[in-house]
Amino acid sequence: MKAFSFTAPTTIKEMNEILANVTTPGEIHPIVGGTDLIEQVKTGRRSPSIVMDIKQIPEMNRLEWVSGEGLHLGAAVSCTDTAAFPLVQESYESIKESCGLIGSVQIQNRASIVGNIANSAPSADSVPSGLVHEASVVLIGPSGTRTIPLEDFFTGPGRNVSKPNEVVLEIILPPPPNNSSSHYLRFIPRNEMDIAVAGVATLLSLAPGSRTCTKARIALASVGPIPVRAKAAETFLEGKDLTNDIIEKAAETAVESASPITDVRGSIEYRKNLVKVLTENTLRMCLNSLNQNL
Ligand SMILES: Cc1cc2nc3c(=O)[nH]c(=O)nc-3n(C[C@H](O)[C@H](O)[C@H](O)COP(=O)(O)OP(=O)(O)OC[C@H]3O[C@@H](n4cnc5c(N)ncnc54)[C@H](O)[C@@H]3O)c2cc1C
């Protein structure tokens, strides 16, 4: 393991002073739970010169609903605290479900949603849920802040658009649409502590008292180099009265957005079939939550 220095700023100003001297990608790595980073540093997959603990910075611990803006989820908030937040339980079900799937209870107590996103693994369980809720990522550094849609954040496995001297301050989840529900499912060959062979989140919004879809969002994990939205399937659903046939056809259409590889966890065909099954199941879960069972 390559030696590194450790720092733990307690304010944004202190953090930016540290970041101001950083010029090389990977030179500094923030740490929150360390559930990804510690293993990566130990095995040489990441070799930072500086590891920066950001948990003592108050803004990183923000978990707050702001009317008209949505839910601000700071970089240091754990999966456990996110899932326990009443508004997450009521209105961002798929986020709650993702939090409950990451590793184990012990991992969830340490790990953050932002760490899961910043690590940028194609299999990250919180990302499809963030995508269906149209999350945005707030990056901060010595030059100020910038906000980008989560959809535009990833550039490849383990890579994202952050500059070497930027860190994620928070993600913002906008208010969910009226009369909507979201769910996330993944497939792993055992009950827990495994990487998704495929994962799907969906969000459905329905016209009041009906099965008419006013908005659909579908996002896929582990079936391409980066997590993706299944936009053709979303467009197919919107404006339609949802029936069994429509749900099945949407699930088949979602497969077109997947570009999986064959590896030890599953073949291309197996993963495509999982996308179909998980899309159908999560859409039905949304209908169920909206009291519109088929
Ligand atoms: C036993 C085990 C089981 C796991 N199971 C799952 C699972 O089921 N599903 C799943 O998706 N993941 C799983 N993981 C991976 C990991 O737990 C998650 O990705 C977790 O959410 C990472 O959060 P963290 O706070 O621990 O991140 P850290 O390890 O602290 O950081 C992860 C990466 O993100 C960077 N980073 C962290 N915060 C920021 C920031 N604010 N700005 C910029 N970069 C930042 C770090 O530098 C590092 O590169 C598992 C890990 C272990 C060890």
The ligand as an SDF file (V2000), in Angstrom:
LIG
                    3D

 53 58  0  0  0  0  0  0  0  0999 V2000
  -18.8260   -5.8950    2.3870 C   0  0  0  0  0  0  0  0  0  0  0  0
  -19.2720   -4.8340    1.4120 C   0  0  0  0  0  0  0  0  0  0  0  0
  -20.4960   -4.9580    0.7880 C   0  0  0  0  0  0  0  0  0  0  0  0
  -20.9200   -3.9890   -0.1310 C   0  0  0  0  0  0  0  0  0  0  0  0
  -22.1440   -4.1400   -0.7160 N   0  0  0  0  0  0  0  0  0  0  0  0
  -22.5720   -3.2220   -1.6210 C   0  0  0  0  0  0  0  0  0  0  0  0
  -23.8400   -3.3720   -2.2340 C   0  0  0  0  0  0  0  0  0  0  0  0
  -24.5930   -4.3220   -1.9690 O   0  0  0  0  0  0  0  0  0  0  0  0
  -24.2140   -2.4240   -3.1500 N   0  0  0  0  0  0  0  0  0  0  0  0
  -23.4220   -1.3710   -3.4550 C   0  0  0  0  0  0  0  0  0  0  0  0
  -23.8210   -0.5490   -4.2940 O   0  0  0  0  0  0  0  0  0  0  0  0
  -22.2310   -1.1960   -2.8680 N   0  0  0  0  0  0  0  0  0  0  0  0
  -21.7810   -2.0930   -1.9660 C   0  0  0  0  0  0  0  0  0  0  0  0
  -20.5590   -1.9410   -1.3610 N   0  0  0  0  0  0  0  0  0  0  0  0
  -19.7320   -0.8090   -1.7150 C   0  0  0  0  0  0  0  0  0  0  0  0
  -19.8340    0.3960   -0.7210 C   0  0  0  0  0  0  0  0  0  0  0  0
  -20.2440    0.0000    0.5500 O   0  0  0  0  0  0  0  0  0  0  0  0
  -20.7850    1.4840   -1.2540 C   0  0  0  0  0  0  0  0  0  0  0  0
  -20.3930    1.9060   -2.5390 O   0  0  0  0  0  0  0  0  0  0  0  0
  -20.8770    2.6710   -0.2800 C   0  0  0  0  0  0  0  0  0  0  0  0
  -22.0790    3.3740   -0.5370 O   0  0  0  0  0  0  0  0  0  0  0  0
  -19.7070    3.6170   -0.3750 C   0  0  0  0  0  0  0  0  0  0  0  0
  -19.9000    4.6610    0.5700 O   0  0  0  0  0  0  0  0  0  0  0  0
  -18.7240    5.1420    1.5440 P   0  0  0  0  0  0  0  0  0  0  0  0
  -19.2590    6.3030    2.2840 O   0  0  0  0  0  0  0  0  0  0  0  0
  -18.2050    4.0140    2.3440 O   0  0  0  0  0  0  0  0  0  0  0  0
  -17.6460    5.5990    0.4650 O   0  0  0  0  0  0  0  0  0  0  0  0
  -16.0740    5.7310    0.6200 P   0  0  0  0  0  0  0  0  0  0  0  0
  -15.4520    4.3760    0.6170 O   0  0  0  0  0  0  0  0  0  0  0  0
  -15.7380    6.6410    1.7310 O   0  0  0  0  0  0  0  0  0  0  0  0
  -15.7710    6.4490   -0.7880 O   0  0  0  0  0  0  0  0  0  0  0  0
  -16.0140    5.7770   -2.0000 C   0  0  0  0  0  0  0  0  0  0  0  0
  -15.3500    6.5190   -3.1620 C   0  0  0  0  0  0  0  0  0  0  0  0
  -16.0180    7.7490   -3.3720 O   0  0  0  0  0  0  0  0  0  0  0  0
  -15.1440    8.8270   -3.1280 C   0  0  0  0  0  0  0  0  0  0  0  0
  -15.8910    9.8240   -2.3910 N   0  0  0  0  0  0  0  0  0  0  0  0
  -16.5320    9.6610   -1.2140 C   0  0  0  0  0  0  0  0  0  0  0  0
  -17.1600   10.7900   -0.8690 N   0  0  0  0  0  0  0  0  0  0  0  0
  -16.9110   11.6740   -1.8540 C   0  0  0  0  0  0  0  0  0  0  0  0
  -17.2710   13.0260   -2.0720 C   0  0  0  0  0  0  0  0  0  0  0  0
  -18.0430   13.6910   -1.2170 N   0  0  0  0  0  0  0  0  0  0  0  0
  -16.8510   13.6320   -3.1930 N   0  0  0  0  0  0  0  0  0  0  0  0
  -16.0800   12.9750   -4.0940 C   0  0  0  0  0  0  0  0  0  0  0  0
  -15.6870   11.7000   -3.9410 N   0  0  0  0  0  0  0  0  0  0  0  0
  -16.0950   11.0630   -2.8250 C   0  0  0  0  0  0  0  0  0  0  0  0
  -13.9790    8.2720   -2.3160 C   0  0  0  0  0  0  0  0  0  0  0  0
  -12.8060    9.0230   -2.4750 O   0  0  0  0  0  0  0  0  0  0  0  0
  -13.8890    6.8950   -2.8990 C   0  0  0  0  0  0  0  0  0  0  0  0
  -13.2060    6.9160   -4.1320 O   0  0  0  0  0  0  0  0  0  0  0  0
  -20.0990   -2.8870   -0.4270 C   0  0  0  0  0  0  0  0  0  0  0  0
  -18.8660   -2.7470    0.2280 C   0  0  0  0  0  0  0  0  0  0  0  0
  -18.4530   -3.7090    1.1350 C   0  0  0  0  0  0  0  0  0  0  0  0
  -17.1330   -3.5430    1.8220 C   0  0  0  0  0  0  0  0  0  0  0  0
  1  2  1  0
  2  3  1  0
  2 52  2  0
  3  4  2  0
  4  5  1  0
  4 50  1  0
  5  6  2  0
  6  7  1  0
  6 13  1  0
  7  8  2  0
  7  9  1  0
  9 10  1  0
 10 11  2  0
 10 12  1  0
 12 13  2  0
 13 14  1  0
 14 15  1  0
 14 50  1  0
 15 16  1  0
 16 17  1  0
 16 18  1  0
 18 19  1  0
 18 20  1  0
 20 21  1  0
 20 22  1  0
 22 23  1  0
 23 24  1  0
 24 25  2  0
 24 26  1  0
 24 27  1  0
 27 28  1  0
 28 29  2  0
 28 30  1  0
 28 31  1  0
 31 32  1  0
 32 33  1  0
 33 34  1  0
 33 48  1  0
 34 35  1  0
 35 36  1  0
 35 46  1  0
 36 37  1  0
 36 45  1  0
 37 38  2  0
 38 39  1  0
 39 40  1  0
 39 45  2  0
 40 41  1  0
 40 42  2  0
 42 43  1  0
 43 44  2  0
 44 45  1  0
 46 47  1  0
 46 48  1  0
 48 49  1  0
 50 51  2  0
 51 52  1  0
 52 53  1  0
M  END
$$$$
